[in-house]
């Protein structure tokens, strides 16, 4: 059984980067940008959730997000 993941997300206006680390290899994903004022709270939340769900189905210990807007 692998250790739960710690996930960091840098969501900027031009791109969104995810880095997840646990006991195995790091997971990295790049997605389109997210900006709260431009995209709205619901769309931004949905995009973040989809990015995290796409990256892993492992147990998550914590998530830290920095987001534009």
VMD Tcl script that draws the C-alpha trace (Angstrom):
set ca {
  {0.00 0.00 0.00}
  {1.42 3.39 -0.97}
  {1.46 6.47 1.22}
  {-1.31 9.06 0.75}
  {-0.48 11.81 -1.71}
  {0.26 15.45 -0.98}
  {-0.88 17.59 -3.91}
  {0.17 21.10 -4.85}
  {-1.60 23.09 -7.55}
  {-0.47 26.40 -9.09}
  {-3.49 27.68 -11.00}
  {-2.59 30.75 -13.03}
  {-4.35 32.60 -15.80}
  {-2.40 30.89 -18.60}
  {-1.76 27.39 -17.23}
  {-2.41 25.19 -14.22}
  {0.32 22.88 -12.89}
  {-0.22 19.98 -10.48}
  {2.46 18.08 -8.58}
  {1.54 15.11 -6.39}
  {4.00 13.21 -4.20}
  {3.67 10.15 -2.04}
  {5.88 7.11 -1.67}
  {6.03 6.36 -5.41}
  {7.02 8.43 -8.41}
  {5.84 12.04 -8.51}
  {2.77 12.80 -10.62}
  {2.76 15.95 -12.76}
  {-0.05 17.39 -14.84}
  {-0.44 20.60 -16.86}
  {-3.88 21.96 -17.73}
  {-5.38 25.20 -19.10}
  {-5.32 28.25 -16.86}
  {-7.91 28.96 -14.17}
  {-8.80 32.48 -13.02}
  {-11.58 33.02 -10.48}
  {-12.75 36.38 -11.82}
  {-12.63 35.27 -15.45}
  {-14.01 31.75 -15.05}
  {-16.21 32.02 -11.96}
  {-16.10 29.96 -8.77}
  {-18.13 26.99 -10.02}
  {-16.12 26.55 -13.23}
  {-12.81 26.98 -11.37}
  {-13.83 24.41 -8.75}
  {-14.95 21.94 -11.43}
  {-11.68 22.37 -13.37}
  {-9.59 21.80 -10.22}
  {-11.59 18.73 -9.23}
  {-11.27 17.27 -12.73}
  {-7.51 17.88 -12.76}
  {-7.02 16.14 -9.40}
  {-9.30 13.23 -10.33}
  {-7.44 12.79 -13.63}
  {-4.08 12.74 -11.86}
  {-4.80 9.98 -9.35}
  {-7.34 7.75 -7.67}
  {-5.02 7.20 -4.67}
  {-5.76 8.38 -1.15}
  {-5.04 12.10 -0.74}
  {-3.48 13.39 2.48}
  {-3.75 17.07 1.60}
  {-4.08 19.61 -1.19}
  {-2.69 23.14 -1.39}
  {-3.92 25.42 -4.20}
  {-2.70 28.83 -5.26}
  {-5.16 30.36 -7.74}
  {-5.26 33.55 -9.80}
  {-8.00 36.09 -9.28}
}
mol new
graphics top color blue
foreach p $ca { graphics top sphere $p radius 0.5 }
foreach p [lrange $ca 0 end-1] q [lrange $ca 1 end] { graphics top cylinder $p $q radius 0.2 }
display resetview
